[in-house]
Amino acid sequence: MKRILEPELMDTREAAAEYNAMDHSAVNQLFAQEFLTFAKAHFASDLNADAWTVLDVGTGTALLPIELCKINARVNVLAIDDAVSMLDLAVYNSEAAGMRERIMLAKVDAKAMPYEDDSIEMVIANSIHHHIPDPKACFAEMVRVTEEEGILFARDLVRPADEQTLDALVKRYAGKESAESQRLFADSLRAALTVDEVGDTVESLGFDRGSVSMTSDRHWTWAAVKKV
């Protein structure tokens, strides 16, 4: 299936509200648990004893940072997004969850972050790359700001091979959502990357393409440690 781009930013109140209303809980819990498992296996710091910071690129309405903070009491999150409507809901969600002091929100373009090279110990991204026309720009920025021996952990949808597979995925995972949510999910699948495309991208940035794998029937995951 040819990649069909969708709008880079979901920056209307209606789109942000529709996204926020969808049930992301199981996906976010799994992401948080698997990221923490990978980080504990590869990061030198004791994640249960030391306070540490993770950069969440494309945070949306901050549902993933909230989940991370719930699971690990020592984590603080710098959560960035370029959509004001998403960030407005992120403020509400983080305050409602009692996590506002641990989740710092900022309006930042993932393709041009204002952070210094090698300055952040852990960088994550969940479902941002399919929004970006040239995803390599986002991957490159994530790599640039991650410190040596730091963690990179990203996940997003996989573009199906054909419309029949896409329709089946929409029915399976969004069949109980609103018609608009189903449309948004279908558009995201069409805009997504394949595992090979992600592998090509991270390899061009100096990483083993084997660090990218298919981790569900609809997701790829990139888990890597930055080496210099």
ABEGO torsion letter per residue (X at the ends): XBBBBBBABBABAAAAAAAAABBAAAAAAAAAAAAAAAAAAABABBAAABBBBBBBBGAEAGAAAAAAAAABAABBBBBBBABAAAAAAAAAAAAAAGAAAABBBBBBBAABBABBBGABABBBBBGAAAABABAAAAAAAAAAABBBGBBBBBBBBBBBABAAAAAAAAAAAAAABBAAAAAAAAAAAAABBBAAAAAAAAAAAGBBAAABBBABAABBBBBBBBBX
